[in-house]
Amino acid sequence: MPTGAEKAVLFLLSLDEEIARPIVSELGEADLRKLRAVASTMREVPAGAMEETWREFLDRSRSAVAVPRGGLPYLRRLSTAALGEARTNEVFEDGVMSPFTRLEHAPPDAVAGLLNREPPQMAAAILTRLEPGAAAAILMSMAPERQVAVVEHVSRLTELPAKVLEDVARALVEELPTADANTLVSIDGVARAAAMLNAAGTAAASILKDFETADAALASRVRQAMFTFDDFRFVEPRTMREIVRDVPSEKLVLALKGAAPEVAEAIFAGLSARAAELIRDDMEVLGKVRRADIEAARREVVEVALRLESEGRVDLGREKD
């Protein structure tokens, strides 16, 4: 059954913002920190716990409730409206997630050295809580065999006891969030492994090759979840038209520099004849370009495609689990 703090979060997330805002404004900073600690790890709520919370709420208020709408971001938005940005930042930036933020900003080789002392399961757990780019940098600082072991464990994750993450964070940064040891955080391990490998760039191919040797089926799921610039060759022209609308032409010019013919052909298929002609003209006069700039432009195009897919505006043709 949920704790008092968990019930409080469920109550707030079940209310419309206009109703919840004055309630939040009455809370002290200590109370908000308790609610933030719960909201940051709350991903799934057992149906029985939700029903009990609603029943108590209805018994006390006899008011209709809306479906909960999304954890920490919603709670922070309510707090900003009630308390202002400055005070909300003081509450939300100092605590639960600070150990992971510090890991993201620490030298990758230093973090990798610390994680090398931990079992690969624990290293995987920490990396899933980091921004994919930072996680990839740490991953690339590990030995090749360690990389494969960590990615394999990340791919297998579905949920973790919050206490596991706290114990590892304590050893790494000596600063812990306050969380219920029995709380589970939901992890889409395949998606996180794919994002990590996408951010790893060209090194991902070597990791995936060894991963396939270790577990071909799981590696195949991770590969399917990935989407790279070369995958545009499989995207239909109608979908490509939607994608290129959101990409500045100068970024397309850079991204197409040295691209495989099949990829370039697929992208040009999404452009009007006039736009394609202008892009080709710009490519002809484009001088020497740093490889890093080309890769950055390609990542931007991929990010646009993934964003549009997440919004339901395009279908990139990938299988969904």
MARSE-374804 format. One record per residue (C-alpha): x, y, z; residue in three letters; residue number from 0. Coordinates in Angstrom, 3 decimals, always signed. Layout:
% MARSE-374804
+----------+----------+----------+------+------+
|       px |       py |       pz | miba | bati |
+----------+----------+----------+------+------+
|        X |        Y |        Z |  ala |  NUM |
...
+----------+----------+----------+------+------+
//
This chain:
% MARSE-374804
+----------+----------+----------+------+------+
|       px |       py |       pz | miba | bati |
+----------+----------+----------+------+------+
|   +0.000 |   +0.000 |   +0.000 |  met |    0 |
|   +1.267 |   +3.526 |   -0.748 |  pro |    1 |
|   +2.851 |   +5.722 |   +1.903 |  thr |    2 |
|   +1.395 |   +9.053 |   +2.909 |  gly |    3 |
|   +3.764 |  +10.913 |   +0.583 |  ala |    4 |
|   +2.867 |   +8.619 |   -2.318 |  glu |    5 |
|   -0.838 |   +9.208 |   -1.694 |  lys |    6 |
|   -0.210 |  +12.963 |   -1.640 |  ala |    7 |
|   +1.520 |  +12.791 |   -5.028 |  val |    8 |
|   -1.320 |  +10.727 |   -6.465 |  leu |    9 |
|   -3.840 |  +13.257 |   -5.168 |  phe |   10 |
|   -1.996 |  +16.148 |   -6.776 |  leu |   11 |
|   -1.491 |  +14.357 |  -10.063 |  leu |   12 |
|   -5.187 |  +13.465 |  -10.116 |  ser |   13 |
|   -6.316 |  +17.104 |   -9.940 |  leu |   14 |
|   -6.635 |  +19.701 |  -12.667 |  asp |   15 |
|   -3.870 |  +22.288 |  -12.465 |  glu |   16 |
|   -6.235 |  +25.099 |  -11.490 |  glu |   17 |
|   -7.369 |  +23.071 |   -8.487 |  ile |   18 |
|   -3.927 |  +21.719 |   -7.552 |  ala |   19 |
|   -2.097 |  +25.062 |   -7.789 |  arg |   20 |
|   -3.497 |  +26.648 |   -4.606 |  pro |   21 |
|   -2.896 |  +23.400 |   -2.724 |  ile |   22 |
|   +0.774 |  +23.400 |   -3.736 |  val |   23 |
|   +1.090 |  +27.045 |   -2.739 |  ser |   24 |
|   +0.209 |  +26.052 |   +0.836 |  glu |   25 |
|   +2.956 |  +23.435 |   +1.073 |  leu |   26 |
|   +6.275 |  +24.162 |   +2.709 |  gly |   27 |
|   +9.599 |  +23.467 |   +1.012 |  glu |   28 |
|  +10.203 |  +20.406 |   +3.207 |  ala |   29 |
|   +6.873 |  +18.955 |   +2.105 |  asp |   30 |
|   +7.618 |  +19.668 |   -1.550 |  leu |   31 |
|  +10.978 |  +17.938 |   -1.255 |  arg |   32 |
|   +9.252 |  +14.832 |   +0.128 |  lys |   33 |
|   +6.767 |  +14.853 |   -2.751 |  leu |   34 |
|   +9.535 |  +15.452 |   -5.268 |  arg |   35 |
|  +11.474 |  +12.441 |   -3.948 |  ala |   36 |
|   +8.448 |  +10.222 |   -4.529 |  val |   37 |
|   +7.466 |  +11.738 |   -7.893 |  ala |   38 |
|  +10.987 |  +11.302 |   -9.287 |  ser |   39 |
|  +10.820 |   +7.516 |   -8.905 |  thr |   40 |
|   +7.118 |   +6.946 |   -9.453 |  met |   41 |
|   +6.631 |   +5.297 |  -12.830 |  arg |   42 |
|   +3.939 |   +2.693 |  -12.213 |  glu |   43 |
|   +1.235 |   +2.483 |   -9.559 |  val |   44 |
|   -0.495 |   -0.815 |   -8.689 |  pro |   45 |
|   -4.181 |   -0.651 |   -9.498 |  ala |   46 |
|   -5.119 |   -1.500 |   -5.924 |  gly |   47 |
|   -3.076 |   +1.374 |   -4.536 |  ala |   48 |
|   -4.662 |   +3.821 |   -6.956 |  met |   49 |
|   -8.152 |   +2.606 |   -6.091 |  glu |   50 |
|   -7.446 |   +2.957 |   -2.381 |  glu |   51 |
|   -6.122 |   +6.482 |   -2.909 |  thr |   52 |
|   -9.144 |   +7.493 |   -4.964 |  trp |   53 |
|  -11.508 |   +5.941 |   -2.434 |  arg |   54 |
|   -9.965 |   +7.942 |   +0.391 |  glu |   55 |
|   -9.990 |  +11.064 |   -1.723 |  phe |   56 |
|  -13.627 |  +10.633 |   -2.724 |  leu |   57 |
|  -14.637 |   +9.898 |   +0.850 |  asp |   58 |
|  -13.112 |  +13.202 |   +1.925 |  arg |   59 |
|  -13.941 |  +15.462 |   -0.995 |  ser |   60 |
|  -16.684 |  +13.790 |   -3.048 |  arg |   61 |
|  -15.109 |  +15.393 |   -6.130 |  ser |   62 |
|  -14.385 |  +13.881 |   -9.516 |  ala |   63 |
|  -10.744 |  +13.218 |  -10.355 |  val |   64 |
|   -8.842 |  +13.155 |  -13.622 |  ala |   65 |
|   -6.366 |  +10.520 |  -14.763 |  val |   66 |
|   -2.875 |  +11.185 |  -13.307 |  pro |   67 |
|   -0.793 |  +12.983 |  -15.837 |  arg |   68 |
|   +2.842 |  +12.459 |  -15.501 |  gly |   69 |
|   +4.929 |  +12.628 |  -12.377 |  gly |   70 |
|   +7.797 |  +14.987 |  -11.694 |  leu |   71 |
|   +7.372 |  +17.398 |  -14.666 |  pro |   72 |
|   +3.744 |  +18.026 |  -13.725 |  tyr |   73 |
|   +4.578 |  +18.542 |  -10.050 |  leu |   74 |
|   +7.333 |  +20.954 |  -11.016 |  arg |   75 |
|   +5.004 |  +22.882 |  -13.335 |  arg |   76 |
|   +2.473 |  +23.231 |  -10.521 |  leu |   77 |
|   +5.196 |  +24.441 |   -8.168 |  ser |   78 |
|   +6.451 |  +27.015 |  -10.666 |  thr |   79 |
|   +2.964 |  +28.454 |  -11.094 |  ala |   80 |
|   +2.430 |  +28.570 |   -7.339 |  ala |   81 |
|   +5.877 |  +29.552 |   -6.054 |  leu |   82 |
|   +7.714 |  +31.115 |   -8.983 |  gly |   83 |
|  +10.674 |  +29.836 |  -11.010 |  glu |   84 |
|  +13.420 |  +30.860 |   -8.574 |  ala |   85 |
|  +11.932 |  +29.191 |   -5.507 |  arg |   86 |
|  +10.953 |  +26.100 |   -7.508 |  thr |   87 |
|  +14.529 |  +25.743 |   -8.792 |  asn |   88 |
|  +15.816 |  +25.886 |   -5.230 |  glu |   89 |
|  +13.517 |  +23.022 |   -4.286 |  val |   90 |
|  +13.895 |  +20.823 |   -7.366 |  phe |   91 |
|  +17.554 |  +21.297 |   -8.318 |  glu |   92 |
|  +18.978 |  +20.444 |   -4.900 |  asp |   93 |
|  +18.407 |  +16.828 |   -4.022 |  gly |   94 |
|  +17.094 |  +13.702 |   -5.671 |  val |   95 |
|  +18.716 |  +13.843 |   -9.070 |  met |   96 |
|  +21.848 |  +15.791 |   -8.163 |  ser |   97 |
|  +24.065 |  +12.691 |   -7.900 |  pro |   98 |
|  +23.195 |  +11.699 |  -11.472 |  phe |   99 |
|  +23.626 |  +15.265 |  -12.697 |  thr |  100 |
|  +27.089 |  +15.314 |  -11.128 |  arg |  101 |
|  +27.948 |  +12.048 |  -12.863 |  leu |  102 |
|  +26.849 |  +13.508 |  -16.201 |  glu |  103 |
|  +29.210 |  +16.465 |  -15.764 |  his |  104 |
|  +32.152 |  +14.508 |  -14.365 |  ala |  105 |
|  +35.036 |  +13.350 |  -16.632 |  pro |  106 |
|  +33.763 |  +10.196 |  -18.395 |  pro |  107 |
|  +36.966 |   +8.248 |  -17.741 |  asp |  108 |
|  +36.726 |   +9.014 |  -14.021 |  ala |  109 |
|  +33.145 |   +7.774 |  -13.852 |  val |  110 |
|  +34.049 |   +4.725 |  -15.943 |  ala |  111 |
|  +36.873 |   +3.947 |  -13.523 |  gly |  112 |
|  +34.459 |   +4.024 |  -10.599 |  leu |  113 |
|  +31.879 |   +1.920 |  -12.402 |  leu |  114 |
|  +34.527 |   -0.640 |  -13.340 |  asn |  115 |
|  +34.687 |   -1.548 |   -9.663 |  arg |  116 |
|  +30.987 |   -2.349 |   -9.682 |  glu |  117 |
|  +29.277 |   -5.408 |  -11.201 |  pro |  118 |
|  +28.091 |   -4.741 |  -14.765 |  pro |  119 |
|  +24.470 |   -4.914 |  -13.562 |  gln |  120 |
|  +25.040 |   -1.932 |  -11.277 |  met |  121 |
|  +27.005 |   -0.030 |  -13.909 |  ala |  122 |
|  +24.122 |   -0.596 |  -16.310 |  ala |  123 |
|  +21.623 |   +0.662 |  -13.717 |  ala |  124 |
|  +23.518 |   +3.928 |  -13.275 |  ile |  125 |
|  +23.955 |   +4.526 |  -17.019 |  leu |  126 |
|  +20.216 |   +4.140 |  -17.644 |  thr |  127 |
|  +19.600 |   +7.156 |  -15.402 |  arg |  128 |
|  +21.999 |   +9.406 |  -17.329 |  leu |  129 |
|  +21.458 |  +11.445 |  -20.478 |  glu |  130 |
|  +22.344 |   +9.158 |  -23.441 |  pro |  131 |
|  +25.252 |  +11.308 |  -24.632 |  gly |  132 |
|  +26.874 |  +11.325 |  -21.190 |  ala |  133 |
|  +26.202 |   +7.600 |  -20.784 |  ala |  134 |
|  +27.782 |   +6.919 |  -24.185 |  ala |  135 |
|  +30.921 |   +8.902 |  -23.275 |  ala |  136 |
|  +31.286 |   +6.873 |  -20.082 |  ile |  137 |
|  +30.613 |   +3.646 |  -21.977 |  leu |  138 |
|  +33.322 |   +4.472 |  -24.528 |  met |  139 |
|  +35.827 |   +4.953 |  -21.690 |  ser |  140 |
|  +35.396 |   +1.321 |  -20.677 |  met |  141 |
|  +37.251 |   -1.687 |  -22.061 |  ala |  142 |
|  +35.548 |   -3.349 |  -25.084 |  pro |  143 |
|  +34.528 |   -6.471 |  -23.185 |  glu |  144 |
|  +33.100 |   -4.300 |  -20.398 |  arg |  145 |
|  +31.143 |   -2.259 |  -22.955 |  gln |  146 |
|  +29.428 |   -5.366 |  -24.281 |  val |  147 |
|  +28.601 |   -6.640 |  -20.785 |  ala |  148 |
|  +27.105 |   -3.291 |  -19.739 |  val |  149 |
|  +25.039 |   -2.846 |  -22.918 |  val |  150 |
|  +23.752 |   -6.412 |  -22.577 |  glu |  151 |
|  +22.618 |   -5.745 |  -18.995 |  his |  152 |
|  +21.057 |   -2.410 |  -19.966 |  val |  153 |
|  +19.089 |   -4.167 |  -22.697 |  ser |  154 |
|  +17.680 |   -6.690 |  -20.230 |  arg |  155 |
|  +16.413 |   -4.113 |  -17.738 |  leu |  156 |
|  +12.691 |   -3.641 |  -17.279 |  thr |  157 |
|  +12.594 |   -2.258 |  -13.730 |  glu |  158 |
|  +14.975 |   -1.787 |  -10.828 |  leu |  159 |
|  +14.630 |   -1.397 |   -7.062 |  pro |  160 |
|  +15.343 |   +2.271 |   -6.363 |  ala |  161 |
|  +17.646 |   +1.160 |   -3.522 |  lys |  162 |
|  +20.074 |   -0.347 |   -6.057 |  val |  163 |
|  +20.551 |   +3.042 |   -7.661 |  leu |  164 |
|  +20.876 |   +4.736 |   -4.289 |  glu |  165 |
|  +23.597 |   +2.342 |   -3.113 |  asp |  166 |
|  +25.663 |   +2.854 |   -6.251 |  val |  167 |
|  +25.117 |   +6.621 |   -6.194 |  ala |  168 |
|  +26.246 |   +6.743 |   -2.563 |  arg |  169 |
|  +29.528 |   +5.042 |   -3.432 |  ala |  170 |
|  +30.102 |   +7.276 |   -6.459 |  leu |  171 |
|  +29.115 |  +10.747 |   -5.311 |  val |  172 |
|  +28.457 |  +10.449 |   -1.559 |  glu |  173 |
|  +25.103 |  +12.159 |   -1.936 |  glu |  174 |
|  +21.776 |  +10.355 |   -1.942 |  leu |  175 |
|  +18.182 |  +11.215 |   -2.882 |  pro |  176 |
|  +15.567 |  +10.233 |   -0.336 |  thr |  177 |
|  +13.572 |   +7.392 |   -1.810 |  ala |  178 |
|  +11.605 |   +4.385 |   -0.648 |  asp |  179 |
|  +13.816 |   +1.309 |   -0.848 |  ala |  180 |
|  +10.855 |   -0.732 |   -2.072 |  asn |  181 |
|   +9.918 |   +1.664 |   -4.879 |  thr |  182 |
|  +10.459 |   +0.310 |   -8.370 |  leu |  183 |
|  +11.454 |   +2.497 |  -11.285 |  val |  184 |
|  +10.381 |   +1.381 |  -14.748 |  ser |  185 |
|  +13.215 |   +0.983 |  -17.250 |  ile |  186 |
|  +12.852 |   +0.356 |  -20.965 |  asp |  187 |
|  +16.235 |   -1.329 |  -21.206 |  gly |  188 |
|  +16.126 |   -1.953 |  -24.951 |  val |  189 |
|  +15.240 |   +1.684 |  -25.663 |  ala |  190 |
|  +17.927 |   +2.975 |  -23.301 |  arg |  191 |
|  +20.573 |   +0.694 |  -24.807 |  ala |  192 |
|  +19.557 |   +1.859 |  -28.294 |  ala |  193 |
|  +19.771 |   +5.530 |  -27.287 |  ala |  194 |
|  +23.163 |   +4.927 |  -25.684 |  met |  195 |
|  +24.512 |   +3.233 |  -28.801 |  leu |  196 |
|  +23.015 |   +5.872 |  -31.082 |  asn |  197 |
|  +24.940 |   +8.486 |  -29.108 |  ala |  198 |
|  +28.144 |   +6.397 |  -29.274 |  ala |  199 |
|  +28.469 |   +7.051 |  -33.021 |  gly |  200 |
|  +30.655 |   +4.818 |  -35.165 |  thr |  201 |
|  +31.833 |   +2.774 |  -32.157 |  ala |  202 |
|  +28.328 |   +1.342 |  -31.812 |  ala |  203 |
|  +28.852 |   -1.054 |  -34.723 |  ala |  204 |
|  +31.718 |   -2.857 |  -32.972 |  ser |  205 |
|  +29.776 |   -3.112 |  -29.705 |  ile |  206 |
|  +26.712 |   -4.462 |  -31.502 |  leu |  207 |
|  +28.785 |   -7.048 |  -33.365 |  lys |  208 |
|  +30.143 |   -8.492 |  -30.123 |  asp |  209 |
|  +26.738 |   -8.149 |  -28.485 |  phe |  210 |
|  +25.178 |  -10.262 |  -31.259 |  glu |  211 |
|  +27.703 |  -12.989 |  -30.500 |  thr |  212 |
|  +26.674 |  -12.951 |  -26.843 |  ala |  213 |
|  +22.904 |  -12.762 |  -27.411 |  asp |  214 |
|  +21.737 |  -12.520 |  -31.009 |  ala |  215 |
|  +18.020 |  -12.171 |  -30.215 |  ala |  216 |
|  +18.429 |   -9.387 |  -27.670 |  leu |  217 |
|  +20.990 |   -7.580 |  -29.842 |  ala |  218 |
|  +18.518 |   -7.728 |  -32.713 |  ser |  219 |
|  +15.877 |   -5.996 |  -30.574 |  arg |  220 |
|  +18.334 |   -3.266 |  -29.641 |  val |  221 |
|  +19.378 |   -2.796 |  -33.265 |  arg |  222 |
|  +15.713 |   -2.563 |  -34.298 |  gln |  223 |
|  +15.148 |   +0.138 |  -31.677 |  ala |  224 |
|  +18.047 |   +2.188 |  -33.005 |  met |  225 |
|  +17.649 |   +4.667 |  -35.820 |  phe |  226 |
|  +20.655 |   +6.159 |  -37.587 |  thr |  227 |
|  +21.187 |   +8.507 |  -40.501 |  phe |  228 |
|  +21.804 |   +5.537 |  -42.818 |  asp |  229 |
|  +18.342 |   +4.196 |  -41.927 |  asp |  230 |
|  +16.768 |   +7.023 |  -43.923 |  phe |  231 |
|  +17.298 |   +4.830 |  -46.983 |  arg |  232 |
|  +14.288 |   +2.794 |  -45.828 |  phe |  233 |
|  +12.000 |   +5.762 |  -45.148 |  val |  234 |
|   +9.127 |   +6.338 |  -47.566 |  glu |  235 |
|   +9.035 |   +9.621 |  -49.554 |  pro |  236 |
|   +5.792 |  +10.749 |  -47.911 |  arg |  237 |
|   +7.357 |  +10.363 |  -44.475 |  thr |  238 |
|  +10.566 |  +12.013 |  -45.623 |  met |  239 |
|   +8.613 |  +15.051 |  -46.830 |  arg |  240 |
|   +7.255 |  +15.526 |  -43.334 |  glu |  241 |
|  +10.732 |  +15.215 |  -41.813 |  ile |  242 |
|  +12.580 |  +17.613 |  -44.115 |  val |  243 |
|   +9.970 |  +20.303 |  -43.483 |  arg |  244 |
|  +11.345 |  +20.587 |  -39.945 |  asp |  245 |
|  +15.034 |  +20.582 |  -40.938 |  val |  246 |
|  +16.795 |  +23.822 |  -41.987 |  pro |  247 |
|  +18.158 |  +23.569 |  -45.528 |  ser |  248 |
|  +21.713 |  +24.373 |  -44.386 |  glu |  249 |
|  +21.593 |  +21.373 |  -42.058 |  lys |  250 |
|  +20.431 |  +19.124 |  -44.898 |  leu |  251 |
|  +23.311 |  +20.335 |  -47.055 |  val |  252 |
|  +25.803 |  +19.440 |  -44.334 |  leu |  253 |
|  +24.143 |  +16.124 |  -43.522 |  ala |  254 |
|  +24.156 |  +15.030 |  -47.165 |  leu |  255 |
|  +27.868 |  +15.758 |  -47.571 |  lys |  256 |
|  +29.440 |  +12.383 |  -48.376 |  gly |  257 |
|  +26.226 |  +10.498 |  -47.644 |  ala |  258 |
|  +25.666 |   +7.064 |  -49.172 |  ala |  259 |
|  +23.860 |   +7.352 |  -52.536 |  pro |  260 |
|  +20.823 |   +5.388 |  -51.305 |  glu |  261 |
|  +20.472 |   +7.700 |  -48.302 |  val |  262 |
|  +20.808 |  +10.829 |  -50.406 |  ala |  263 |
|  +18.282 |   +9.479 |  -52.901 |  glu |  264 |
|  +15.752 |   +8.791 |  -50.132 |  ala |  265 |
|  +16.143 |  +12.292 |  -48.690 |  ile |  266 |
|  +15.903 |  +13.986 |  -52.078 |  phe |  267 |
|  +12.706 |  +11.989 |  -52.682 |  ala |  268 |
|  +11.142 |  +13.975 |  -49.865 |  gly |  269 |
|  +12.026 |  +17.327 |  -51.425 |  leu |  270 |
|  +10.298 |  +19.226 |  -54.172 |  ser |  271 |
|  +12.169 |  +19.427 |  -57.464 |  ala |  272 |
|  +13.079 |  +23.056 |  -56.788 |  arg |  273 |
|  +14.240 |  +22.415 |  -53.217 |  ala |  274 |
|  +16.303 |  +19.412 |  -54.335 |  ala |  275 |
|  +17.956 |  +21.516 |  -57.024 |  glu |  276 |
|  +18.861 |  +24.227 |  -54.506 |  leu |  277 |
|  +20.293 |  +21.663 |  -52.082 |  ile |  278 |
|  +22.420 |  +20.113 |  -54.839 |  arg |  279 |
|  +23.672 |  +23.550 |  -55.881 |  asp |  280 |
|  +24.652 |  +24.352 |  -52.296 |  asp |  281 |
|  +26.424 |  +21.007 |  -51.978 |  met |  282 |
|  +28.499 |  +21.703 |  -55.099 |  glu |  283 |
|  +29.835 |  +24.973 |  -53.718 |  val |  284 |
|  +30.292 |  +23.617 |  -50.193 |  leu |  285 |
|  +33.961 |  +23.636 |  -49.314 |  gly |  286 |
|  +35.850 |  +21.434 |  -46.916 |  lys |  287 |
|  +33.753 |  +20.618 |  -43.849 |  val |  288 |
|  +34.800 |  +19.121 |  -40.542 |  arg |  289 |
|  +33.588 |  +15.590 |  -40.028 |  arg |  290 |
|  +32.265 |  +16.620 |  -36.617 |  ala |  291 |
|  +30.020 |  +19.229 |  -38.243 |  asp |  292 |
|  +28.652 |  +16.658 |  -40.680 |  ile |  293 |
|  +27.938 |  +14.196 |  -37.874 |  glu |  294 |
|  +26.271 |  +16.925 |  -35.817 |  ala |  295 |
|  +24.005 |  +17.838 |  -38.746 |  ala |  296 |
|  +23.106 |  +14.184 |  -39.293 |  arg |  297 |
|  +22.270 |  +13.753 |  -35.612 |  arg |  298 |
|  +20.007 |  +16.789 |  -35.838 |  glu |  299 |
|  +18.119 |  +15.297 |  -38.786 |  val |  300 |
|  +17.757 |  +11.990 |  -36.918 |  val |  301 |
|  +16.549 |  +13.815 |  -33.804 |  glu |  302 |
|  +13.891 |  +15.588 |  -35.863 |  val |  303 |
|  +12.734 |  +12.239 |  -37.267 |  ala |  304 |
|  +12.582 |  +10.631 |  -33.819 |  leu |  305 |
|  +10.727 |  +13.624 |  -32.381 |  arg |  306 |
|   +8.131 |  +13.509 |  -35.141 |  leu |  307 |
|   +7.756 |   +9.770 |  -34.604 |  glu |  308 |
|   +7.239 |  +10.272 |  -30.859 |  ser |  309 |
|   +4.555 |  +12.873 |  -31.654 |  glu |  310 |
|   +2.807 |  +10.393 |  -33.935 |  gly |  311 |
|   +3.317 |  +12.556 |  -37.028 |  arg |  312 |
|   +5.469 |  +10.064 |  -38.929 |  val |  313 |
|   +6.088 |   +6.325 |  -39.042 |  asp |  314 |
|   +9.739 |   +5.448 |  -39.549 |  leu |  315 |
|   +8.833 |   +1.849 |  -40.355 |  gly |  316 |
|  +10.323 |   +0.402 |  -37.198 |  arg |  317 |
|   +8.668 |   -2.473 |  -35.375 |  glu |  318 |
|   +7.230 |   -1.503 |  -32.012 |  lys |  319 |
|   +7.292 |   -3.917 |  -29.078 |  asp |  320 |
+----------+----------+----------+------+------+
//
